[in-house]
Amino acid sequence: MCGIVGILARRARVDPEILERATRSLAHRGPDDSGTIILHETTPEPVEVGVGNRRLAILDLSPLGHQPMQDRESGNWIVYNGEIYNFRQVRDELEQEGVTFSSQSDTEVLLKAYGAWGETCLARLRGMFAFAIWDAAQHRLFLGRDPMGIKPLYYYSSEEYFLFASEVRTLLATGLVPRRIDDAGLLNYLTFGSVYDPNTLIEGILALLPGHYMVWEKGEARTTRYWDLVPDNLQPIEAPAPEYRTAIQHDITELLQESARLQLVSDVPVGVFLSGGIDSSSLVTLLAGSGARLNTFSLVFREAEYDESEYSRAVARKFSTEHHEMCVSQQDALDSIPGALAAMDQPTIDGVNTYIISSQARAAGIKVALSGLGGDEMFAGYATFRTVPRMERFSERWQHLPRFLRSVFAVAVRSVADTTDERRKIAALARDSERILHPYFLSRMLFTPEQVDILLCGRDRRSSGSAEAPLVGYLDRAKPLDPVNRVSYLEARCYMANTLLRDADVMSMAHGLELRVPLIDHRLADLLMTIPGELKLDQNVPKPLLVGALGNALPDAVVHRRKQGFTLPFEHWLRGELRANVAHGIQNVPEGALRGRIHAEGVRKVWESFLAGRTSWSRPWSLYVLSKWCELNL
């Protein structure tokens, strides 16, 4: 696990000081080693290529794993962030073709795999990764990002330079990128509480999408999708035969076990985050079956309303894990907020909880941790899997109503719309249905279109189109799916990729901790997206395919407990300990980089609505985070 950066100069030089500064900005991602190199290419045209790496040593802890790494046979260079879990199998295949190795690292395997197979090497990899390879023979740069989007990769292009990095802030640290807010990114953030790839909050900086690679050659970049949750040749899913469920449960179990086993690969100890919910408990169940001696870690709150230790202890006892409890008070959590805000690579309304548990785990000596993230998206654990299909049916009927009836209903709804967030969304569906691309996006909205209009000083058609373009693309890909699988696809590509995974990456790496997510192995996802949605919901058992794949191994108390995420008392804090800070912070939202973009009056209305109990804490908090992020980075 690492942080990477690169600067390609066509009609300029790569300044060594700039490259070093940008590499140092990634020190938190890789505290164990650092390296940079500048290559001088003369044919077919003069190009300088500078690449840097900060290393968190997980596999092959020796100096042989140092980056940037060169393949002396081909002359290719690589900088790489991530883990290839099946690297030993890939290495065996390469050795059978006569390829030789000098290290035990997955970095060298990836470098040699590209040398042997070119861009098709991506089809052989199982893992999380973002990497850049300078192809010496072809005089081109090859960038790749993992199928699910677990590891980030950003780029910026101008007439003189092409830049890439693991973090937006690293690209800003080069001084080669203008520090200007991107209107489409800002619109994304206000709508969803995070910026949706490929947009970022900085104009000109874009994200390479999950499951895509990019080739930069002779000043031109082309991007290609090599994998998606929905294949291009998707066949209609037929009604399953009675014996289908038994067979599919067997296949799911095998893939779950394989994914969990593969993700134990490490030359340092690996821990498992155990909350006591179904997802993390499933990981422990799967790993216990592999015979590995498990170290499990749980956060324990002193305040009973946030404590889940009853369930995590039950799972730890059942599977005889070496269980560690990390006690955190609400004051400890409150004190961590400034650090979490400073760790954000882009603003987000989430992530503070991941920052806390990552800090505690690293302090306990853990360098690699497995998480149950993604279980809800892949196994239909959210309420959206039931509500969004109902909203789809309502929306379809609504569009067929005469316009005057819709207008009458919209007027009636407007009279009570401002009393709660839920009613505002119902009103948005009635009043602004043409501006809401799909009910799923309404379910994940932070501010409705009307509220965004009040907050923004104005938006042009181009920025709105850029903000909506990735959403339209995902909807087009999801159209052939049944309603449940459509929600799964949208949750994975939107909320999970742009909020959960991005926050998990930056908040864990802020502490030099590698976080792995076995429940979203892309081979497993391949299988799950072919299963009829009707089999993923059950009135009596949550996430039936995940629970069923484990037999009767999970304790009943864990399976049937009330769903509870790792939550923090922000509602209470914003009315108490954080009130003064947040009130002052959101007053500054229309200043600095946001001047001329955000209306002060709109911000004031959000704060007053929160104080009056008409909106939840996440709305004013999102504006406070936006203000602090701009203050820190712009």
C-alpha positions in Angstrom: 0.0 0.0 0.0 1.4 3.3 -1.0 0.9 6.8 -2.4 2.0 7.6 -6.0 2.6 10.7 -8.0 3.8 11.5 -11.5 4.7 14.5 -13.7 5.1 14.2 -17.5 6.5 17.3 -19.2 6.3 17.7 -23.0 7.5 21.2 -23.5 9.0 21.8 -20.1 11.2 20.2 -17.5 10.3 18.2 -14.4 11.5 20.2 -11.5 13.1 17.8 -8.9 12.0 20.0 -6.0 8.4 19.9 -7.2 8.5 16.2 -7.5 10.0 15.7 -4.1 7.5 18.1 -2.5 4.5 16.3 -4.1 6.0 12.9 -2.9 6.4 14.2 0.6 2.7 15.2 0.7 1.9 11.5 0.5 4.1 10.6 3.5 1.1 9.6 5.7 0.2 7.0 3.1 3.7 5.5 3.1 5.7 6.0 6.2 8.2 3.2 5.5 10.1 4.3 2.4 10.3 6.9 -0.3 11.6 7.2 -3.8 11.6 9.4 -6.9 13.2 9.3 -10.3 13.2 11.5 -13.4 13.5 9.9 -16.8 14.6 11.8 -19.9 13.0 10.4 -23.1 14.2 11.7 -26.4 12.3 9.6 -29.0 9.9 9.8 -30.7 9.7 13.3 -29.0 11.4 14.8 -26.0 9.5 14.0 -22.8 10.6 14.1 -19.1 8.9 11.7 -16.8 9.1 12.1 -13.0 7.5 9.6 -10.7 7.4 9.3 -6.9 6.3 6.8 -4.3 5.7 6.7 -0.6 5.7 3.1 0.6 3.7 1.3 3.3 5.6 -2.1 3.4 3.2 -5.0 3.5 4.7 -7.6 1.1 8.4 -8.2 0.8 9.6 -5.8 3.5 13.1 -5.8 2.1 14.7 -3.0 0.0 13.8 -5.2 -3.1 10.3 -3.9 -2.8 11.4 -0.3 -3.2 9.6 2.0 -5.7 9.9 3.4 -8.3 10.7 -0.1 -9.6 12.3 -0.9 -12.9 12.0 -4.1 -15.0 15.6 -4.2 -16.3 14.6 -6.5 -19.2 12.0 -4.2 -20.7 13.1 -0.9 -19.2 9.6 -0.3 -17.9 9.1 1.6 -14.6 6.2 1.3 -12.1 4.8 3.2 -9.2 2.0 1.3 -7.5 -0.6 1.7 -4.7 -2.5 -1.4 -3.5 -2.3 -5.2 -3.1 -2.6 -7.9 -5.7 -4.0 -10.7 -3.6 -3.5 -13.4 -6.2 0.0 -12.3 -7.0 1.5 -15.7 -6.3 -0.7 -17.4 -8.8 0.0 -14.7 -11.4 3.7 -15.1 -10.6 3.5 -18.9 -11.1 1.9 -18.3 -14.5 4.6 -15.9 -15.5 7.4 -18.2 -14.4 5.9 -21.0 -16.5 6.4 -18.6 -19.5 10.1 -18.1 -18.5 9.8 -14.8 -16.6 12.3 -14.4 -13.7 12.0 -12.4 -10.5 14.3 -10.7 -8.1 11.9 -9.9 -5.3 8.9 -11.4 -3.5 6.7 -8.3 -4.0 3.4 -8.0 -5.8 4.8 -4.8 -7.3 7.3 -6.7 -9.4 4.6 -9.3 -10.4 2.4 -6.4 -11.7 5.3 -4.9 -13.6 6.3 -8.2 -15.2 2.7 -9.0 -16.0 2.3 -5.8 -18.0 5.6 -6.6 -19.7 4.3 -10.0 -20.7 0.7 -9.3 -21.5 0.3 -5.6 -21.9 -3.1 -4.1 -20.9 -4.8 -7.5 -20.8 -2.9 -8.2 -17.6 -5.7 -6.4 -15.7 -8.0 -9.4 -16.4 -5.8 -11.6 -14.3 -5.6 -9.5 -11.2 -7.7 -9.8 -8.0 -7.1 -6.9 -5.6 -7.2 -3.2 -5.1 -4.8 -1.1 -7.0 -4.0 2.2 -8.7 -0.7 2.2 -10.7 1.3 3.9 -13.4 3.8 2.2 -15.7 6.1 4.0 -18.1 6.3 1.7 -21.1 9.9 2.3 -22.4 9.5 0.6 -25.7 6.1 2.2 -26.6 7.1 5.6 -25.0 3.7 5.8 -23.3 2.2 6.0 -19.8 -0.2 3.2 -18.7 -2.5 4.0 -15.8 -4.9 1.4 -14.2 -7.5 1.4 -11.4 -9.1 -1.6 -9.8 -12.5 -2.9 -10.8 -14.5 -1.7 -7.7 -12.7 1.6 -7.2 -11.1 0.8 -3.9 -7.9 2.7 -4.6 -8.1 6.3 -6.0 -6.2 7.8 -8.9 -6.5 11.4 -10.1 -5.0 13.2 -13.1 -4.6 16.7 -14.5 -3.6 17.7 -18.0 -2.4 21.0 -19.5 -0.4 21.9 -22.6 2.9 21.4 -20.8 2.1 18.8 -18.2 0.3 15.6 -17.5 0.0 14.9 -13.7 -1.3 11.9 -11.7 -1.5 11.1 -8.0 -3.2 9.1 -5.3 -4.7 12.3 -3.8 -6.2 15.6 -5.1 -4.1 17.5 -2.6 -0.9 16.0 -4.0 -1.7 17.5 -7.4 -2.4 20.8 -5.7 1.0 20.5 -3.9 2.8 20.6 -7.2 1.8 24.2 -7.7 1.1 23.3 -11.4 -2.7 23.1 -10.9 -4.8 26.3 -10.5 -6.7 26.2 -7.1 -10.2 26.9 -8.6 -13.4 25.3 -7.5 -15.1 23.1 -10.1 -18.8 24.0 -10.5 -19.9 20.4 -11.4 -18.0 19.0 -8.4 -19.5 21.6 -6.1 -23.0 20.7 -7.4 -22.3 17.0 -6.8 -21.2 17.7 -3.3 -24.2 19.8 -2.3 -26.5 17.1 -3.8 -24.9 14.0 -2.3 -22.5 15.0 0.4 -19.5 13.9 -1.7 -18.2 14.6 -5.2 -18.9 11.9 -7.8 -16.1 10.5 -10.0 -14.8 11.5 -12.5 -15.5 15.1 -11.1 -13.5 16.5 -8.2 -13.9 19.7 -6.3 -10.9 21.2 -8.3 -11.4 22.4 -11.8 -9.3 20.3 -14.2 -8.6 17.5 -11.8 -10.4 14.3 -12.8 -10.6 10.8 -11.4 -9.9 7.7 -13.4 -13.1 5.7 -13.1 -13.2 2.2 -11.4 -12.5 -0.6 -13.8 -10.8 1.7 -16.4 -7.3 2.2 -17.7 -5.8 5.1 -19.4 -3.0 5.4 -22.0 -1.1 8.7 -22.4 0.9 8.8 -25.6 2.2 11.7 -27.6 0.3 14.2 -25.5 -3.0 12.4 -26.0 -4.9 10.4 -23.4 -7.5 7.7 -24.1 -9.5 5.9 -21.5 -11.0 2.4 -21.8 -13.3 0.4 -19.5 -12.0 -3.1 -19.0 -14.6 -4.3 -16.4 -18.0 -3.4 -15.0 -20.5 -4.9 -12.6 -22.8 -5.1 -15.6 -21.1 -6.8 -18.5 -21.6 -5.5 -22.0 -23.1 -8.9 -23.0 -25.6 -9.1 -20.1 -28.2 -11.8 -20.7 -31.7 -11.6 -19.2 -31.9 -13.4 -15.8 -34.5 -16.1 -16.0 -36.7 -17.2 -13.1 -34.6 -19.7 -11.1 -35.4 -23.4 -10.9 -36.0 -24.8 -7.4 -32.5 -26.3 -7.1 -30.9 -23.0 -8.2 -30.8 -21.5 -4.7 -28.9 -24.4 -3.2 -26.4 -24.3 -6.0 -25.9 -20.6 -5.9 -25.5 -20.6 -2.1 -22.6 -23.1 -2.6 -21.0 -20.9 -5.2 -21.3 -17.8 -3.0 -19.8 -19.6 -0.1 -16.8 -20.7 -2.1 -16.1 -17.3 -3.5 -16.5 -15.7 -0.1 -14.1 -18.1 1.4 -11.6 -17.7 -1.4 -11.8 -13.9 -1.2 -11.3 -13.8 2.6 -8.4 -16.3 2.4 -6.7 -14.4 -0.4 -6.9 -11.1 1.5 -5.0 -12.5 4.4 -1.8 -12.4 2.2 0.7 -10.2 4.1 4.2 -10.2 5.6 2.9 -8.3 8.6 0.1 -9.2 11.0 -3.5 -8.8 9.8 -6.4 -7.8 12.0 -10.2 -7.9 11.5 -12.5 -5.1 12.4 -15.4 -6.7 14.3 -18.4 -4.5 15.0 -20.8 -7.4 15.8 -22.9 -6.7 12.7 -23.6 -9.3 10.0 -20.9 -8.1 7.6 -17.9 -8.1 10.0 -19.2 -11.2 11.8 -19.3 -13.0 8.4 -15.7 -12.1 7.8 -14.7 -13.7 11.1 -16.8 -16.7 10.3 -15.2 -17.2 6.9 -11.6 -16.7 8.2 -12.1 -19.0 11.2 -13.0 -21.7 8.8 -9.6 -21.2 7.1 -7.8 -22.3 10.2 -6.0 -18.9 10.6 -5.4 -17.5 14.1 -7.5 -14.4 14.2 -6.9 -11.1 15.9 -10.2 -9.1 16.1 -10.6 -5.5 17.0 -13.6 -3.6 18.2 -14.3 -0.1 19.3 -16.1 0.1 22.6 -18.0 3.2 23.6 -18.4 4.1 27.3 -21.8 5.4 26.5 -24.3 2.5 26.3 -26.4 3.8 23.4 -23.4 3.6 21.0 -21.8 0.4 22.4 -22.0 -2.8 20.4 -19.6 -4.9 22.4 -22.3 -7.4 23.4 -22.4 -8.7 19.8 -18.7 -8.4 19.0 -17.8 -10.3 22.1 -20.3 -13.1 21.3 -18.7 -13.6 17.9 -15.2 -13.4 19.3 -16.0 -16.1 21.9 -17.7 -18.4 19.4 -14.7 -18.4 17.1 -12.0 -18.2 19.8 -10.4 -15.1 18.3 -7.7 -13.1 20.0 -10.1 -10.2 20.8 -9.0 -6.6 21.5 -11.3 -3.9 22.6 -10.4 -0.2 22.1 -12.3 2.0 24.5 -13.3 5.4 23.1 -15.3 8.0 24.9 -17.4 10.6 23.2 -14.8 13.2 24.2 -12.1 11.1 22.4 -14.3 11.1 19.3 -15.0 14.8 19.6 -11.3 15.6 19.9 -10.6 13.7 16.7 -12.7 15.9 14.5 -9.9 18.5 13.6 -7.6 15.6 12.6 -10.4 14.0 10.5 -11.1 17.3 8.7 -7.4 17.8 8.0 -7.3 14.2 6.5 -10.0 14.7 4.0 -8.7 14.7 0.4 -12.1 16.0 -0.7 -14.9 17.2 1.5 -17.3 14.6 2.7 -20.1 14.4 5.3 -18.9 11.0 6.4 -15.5 9.5 7.3 -15.0 10.7 10.9 -15.9 7.3 12.3 -13.4 5.6 10.0 -10.7 8.1 11.0 -11.3 7.2 14.7 -11.2 3.4 14.3 -8.2 3.6 12.0 -6.3 5.7 14.5 -7.1 3.3 17.3 -6.1 0.2 15.3 -2.8 1.7 14.2 -2.1 2.7 17.8 -2.7 -0.9 18.8 0.1 -2.0 16.3 -2.1 -3.1 13.4 -0.9 -2.3 9.9 -3.5 -4.2 7.9 -7.2 -4.6 8.7 -10.1 -6.4 7.0 -13.4 -4.6 7.0 -17.0 -5.7 6.2 -17.5 -2.6 4.0 -19.7 -3.4 0.9 -21.8 -6.1 2.4 -25.0 -3.9 2.3 -24.4 -2.9 -1.3 -23.6 -6.4 -2.6 -26.1 -8.4 -0.5 -29.1 -5.9 -0.4 -28.8 -4.8 3.2 -30.1 -1.2 2.9 -33.7 0.0 3.1 -33.2 1.4 -0.4 -33.5 -2.1 -1.8 -37.2 -2.1 -0.8 -38.0 1.6 -1.0 -36.4 2.5 -4.3 -38.3 -0.1 -6.4 -41.5 1.2 -4.8 -40.5 4.7 -5.7 -39.8 3.6 -9.3 -43.3 2.3 -9.6 -44.8 5.5 -8.1 -42.7 7.7 -10.4 -43.8 5.8 -13.5 -47.4 6.2 -12.5 -46.9 9.8 -11.6 -45.5 10.6 -15.0 -48.8 9.3 -16.6 -51.0 11.6 -14.5 -52.4 14.7 -16.2 -50.3 17.7 -15.5 -53.0 19.6 -13.7 -53.4 16.8 -11.1 -49.7 16.8 -10.5 -49.7 20.5 -10.0 -52.5 20.3 -7.5 -50.7 17.6 -5.5 -47.4 19.5 -5.7 -49.1 22.6 -4.2 -50.6 20.5 -1.4 -47.2 18.9 -0.6 -45.4 22.3 -0.6 -47.4 23.5 2.3 -45.8 20.8 4.6 -42.6 20.3 2.7 -40.3 22.3 4.9 -41.1 20.4 8.1 -38.8 17.4 7.6 -36.1 16.2 5.2 -38.3 13.3 4.1 -41.2 15.6 3.2 -38.9 17.8 1.2 -37.9 14.8 -0.8 -41.5 13.8 -1.5 -42.2 17.4 -2.6 -39.1 17.3 -4.8 -40.4 14.1 -6.5 -43.8 15.9 -7.1 -42.5 19.3 -8.1 -39.1 18.6 -9.7 -39.5 15.1 -11.1 -38.0 16.1 -14.4 -34.8 17.2 -12.5 -34.5 14.0 -10.6 -32.9 11.4 -12.9 -34.1 8.4 -10.9 -35.6 7.7 -7.4 -32.4 6.2 -6.2 -30.6 9.5 -6.5 -33.5 11.1 -4.6 -33.0 8.6 -1.8 -29.3 9.6 -1.5 -29.8 13.3 -1.8 -28.5 15.7 0.8 -30.1 18.8 -0.6 -33.0 18.7 -3.1 -32.7 20.6 -6.4 -34.8 23.5 -5.0 -32.5 23.7 -1.9 -29.4 23.6 -4.1 -30.9 26.5 -6.2 -31.2 28.5 -3.0 -27.6 27.7 -1.9 -25.9 28.3 -5.2 -25.4 31.8 -6.7 -26.2 30.2 -10.0 -25.4 27.2 -12.2 -25.0 27.0 -15.9 -26.2 24.3 -18.1 -22.6 23.0 -18.7 -21.8 22.4 -15.0 -25.2 20.7 -14.5 -24.5 18.5 -17.5 -21.1 17.6 -16.2 -22.5 16.8 -12.7 -25.2 14.6 -14.2 -23.2 12.8 -16.9 -21.7 10.0 -14.7 -25.2 9.4 -13.1 -26.8 9.2 -16.6 -24.1 6.7 -17.6 -24.7 4.5 -14.6 -28.4 4.6 -15.2 -27.9 3.5 -18.7 -25.7 0.6 -17.6 -28.3 -0.4 -14.9 -31.4 -0.4 -17.2 -31.3 -4.1 -18.1 -31.3 -5.1 -14.5 -34.2 -6.0 -12.3 -35.1 -3.4 -9.6 -33.1 -5.0 -6.8 -30.0 -5.5 -8.8 -30.4 -2.0 -10.3 -30.2 -0.6 -6.8 -27.2 -2.8 -6.0 -25.4 -1.5 -9.1 -26.2 2.2 -8.3 -25.3 1.8 -4.6 -21.9 0.2 -5.6 -21.0 2.7 -8.3 -22.3 5.9 -6.5 -22.6 5.8 -2.7 -20.1 3.1 -2.0 -17.5 4.2 -4.5 -17.7 7.9 -3.9 -18.4 8.1 -0.2 -17.6 4.8 1.7 -14.6 3.6 -0.3 -13.0 7.1 -0.7 -13.5 7.8 3.0 -12.1 4.4 3.9 -9.0 5.0 1.8 -8.1 8.5 3.0 -9.1 8.1 6.6 -7.2 4.8 7.0 -4.2 5.9 5.1 -4.0 9.1 7.2 -2.7 6.7 9.8 -0.6 4.4 7.6 -3.2 1.7 7.9 -4.2 -0.6 5.0 -7.9 -1.4 4.9 -9.1 -4.4 2.9 -12.7 -5.2 1.9 -13.2 -8.9 1.0 -17.0 -8.6 0.6 -16.5 -6.7 -2.7 -14.1 -8.9 -4.5 -14.9 -8.3 -8.1 -15.2 -12.0 -8.9 -17.8 -12.3 -6.2 -19.6 -9.3 -7.5 -19.6 -10.9 -11.0 -21.6 -13.8 -9.6 -24.0 -11.7 -7.4 -25.1 -9.5 -10.3 -26.3 -12.6 -12.2 -28.6 -13.6 -9.3 -32.3 -12.6 -9.5 -33.0 -9.8 -7.1 -36.0 -11.6 -5.6 -33.6 -14.0 -4.0 -31.7 -11.2 -2.2 -34.6 -10.1 0.0 -36.4 -12.0 2.7 -39.0 -10.8 5.2 -37.5 -12.8 8.0 -33.7 -12.8 7.4 -31.6 -9.7 6.5 -29.1 -10.3 3.6 -30.3 -13.9 3.1 -27.7 -14.8 0.5 -24.8 -13.8 2.8 -26.3 -15.3 5.9 -27.3 -18.5 4.0 -23.8 -18.9 2.6 -22.5 -19.3 6.1 -25.0 -22.0 7.1 -25.9 -21.7 10.8 -22.5 -20.3 11.8 -23.6 -16.8 12.8 -25.2 -16.4 16.2 -28.9 -15.6 16.0 -28.5 -12.5 18.1 -26.2 -11.1 15.4 -28.4 -12.0 12.5 -31.6 -10.6 14.0 -30.3 -7.6 15.9 -31.5 -4.1 15.0 -29.4 -2.7 12.2 -26.8 -0.2 13.6 -23.9 1.4 11.9 -20.9 2.9 13.6 -22.6 6.2 14.4 -21.4 9.3 16.3 -23.8 11.7 18.1 -23.4 14.6 15.6 -27.0 15.7 16.2 -26.2 16.2 19.9 -22.8 17.8 19.2 -24.1 20.4 16.8 -26.5 21.6 19.4 -23.9 21.4 22.2 -20.1 21.1 22.1 -19.7 21.9 18.3 -22.4 24.5 18.0 -20.2 27.6 18.3 -17.6 26.2 15.9 -20.1 25.1 13.3 -22.1 28.3 13.5 -18.9 30.4 13.0 -17.6 28.1 10.3 -20.7 28.1 8.1 -20.8 31.9 8.3 -17.6 31.8 6.4 -18.9 29.5 3.7 -19.5 32.4 1.2 -16.0 33.7 1.7 -12.6 32.8 0.1 -12.7 30.2 -2.6 -16.5 30.0 -2.4 -17.1 33.7 -2.8 -19.6 34.3 -5.6 -20.7 30.6 -5.6 -22.6 30.2 -2.3 -25.4 32.5 -1.1 -25.0 33.6 2.6 -28.7 33.7 2.9 -29.1 30.1 1.8 -26.5 29.0 4.4 -28.3 30.9 7.1 -31.6 29.2 6.3 -30.0 25.8 6.6 -28.6 26.6 10.0 -31.9 28.0 11.2 -33.8 25.0 9.9 -31.5 22.7 11.9 -31.9 24.7 15.1 -35.6 24.6 14.7 -35.6 20.8 14.2 -36.7 20.8 10.6 -33.5 19.3 9.1 -30.9 16.9 10.3 -27.4 17.6 11.4 -25.9 16.4 8.1 -27.0 19.5 6.1 -25.3 22.2 8.2 -22.3 19.8 8.9 -21.8 19.4 5.1 -21.5 23.2 4.7 -19.1 23.5 7.6 -16.9 20.7 6.2 -17.0 22.4 2.8 -15.9 25.7 4.4 -13.1 24.1 6.4 -11.8 22.1 3.5 -11.6 25.2 1.3 -9.9 27.0 4.1 -7.3 24.3 4.5 -6.6 23.5 0.9 -7.5 26.6 -1.2 
